[in-house]
Amino acid sequence: MDANTPDQLHKDAAIIDALGGPAELARKLGFDPGKGGVQRVHNWRRRGIPPLLRYQRPDVFGPAPEAGRAEAA
């Protein structure tokens, strides 16, 4: 990334903010803040929330979308 280019946030940054920000989301997920838990979640603002974690934690992120579900006409 060029130093003159503004950092681009992933669309998941809005989800992280809606869930209380990196520190609160790290706490909800049980990540240890002393071992980089908050930094880990903060990195998702640019990289996106790992898909596997979304499926593993529906209590935090909501139910996973149904795979292969056809749209009603």
C-alpha positions in Angstrom: 0.0 0.0 0.0 1.4 3.4 -1.0 2.0 5.8 2.0 0.0 8.5 0.1 -3.0 6.3 -0.5 -5.7 6.5 2.2 -6.4 3.2 4.0 -9.4 1.4 2.6 -11.8 -0.2 5.1 -13.5 -3.4 4.4 -17.3 -3.4 4.4 -17.2 -5.4 7.6 -15.8 -2.4 9.4 -19.5 -1.2 9.7 -20.4 -4.5 11.4 -17.5 -4.2 13.8 -18.6 -0.7 14.7 -22.2 -1.7 15.1 -21.1 -4.5 17.5 -19.4 -1.9 19.8 -16.0 -1.5 18.1 -12.9 -3.7 18.2 -12.4 -3.8 22.0 -16.1 -4.8 22.7 -16.2 -7.3 19.9 -13.0 -8.9 21.1 -14.5 -9.2 24.5 -17.7 -10.8 23.1 -15.6 -13.3 21.2 -13.5 -14.1 24.3 -10.2 -12.9 22.9 -7.6 -12.0 25.4 -6.8 -8.3 25.1 -3.4 -8.8 26.7 -2.4 -11.2 23.9 -3.5 -9.1 20.9 -7.2 -9.9 20.9 -8.2 -6.3 20.2 -5.6 -5.8 17.5 -6.8 -9.0 15.9 -10.3 -7.7 15.6 -9.1 -4.2 14.6 -7.2 -5.8 11.6 -10.6 -7.1 10.4 -11.6 -3.5 9.7 -9.3 -3.8 6.6 -9.2 -7.5 6.0 -12.8 -8.5 6.8 -14.2 -10.8 9.4 -13.0 -14.4 8.8 -16.0 -16.3 7.3 -15.4 -19.4 9.4 -15.7 -17.2 12.6 -19.1 -15.9 11.3 -20.4 -19.4 11.0 -18.9 -20.5 14.4 -20.4 -17.6 16.3 -24.0 -16.9 15.3 -24.6 -15.7 18.8 -22.5 -12.6 17.9 -22.8 -12.2 14.1 -26.4 -13.6 13.6 -27.4 -16.6 11.6 -25.4 -17.6 8.6 -27.0 -17.1 5.2 -28.4 -20.3 3.7 -26.0 -21.6 1.0 -27.5 -22.1 -2.5 -30.9 -20.6 -1.5 -32.8 -19.6 -4.6 -34.4 -16.2 -4.9 -38.2 -16.2 -5.0 -39.6 -14.9 -8.3 
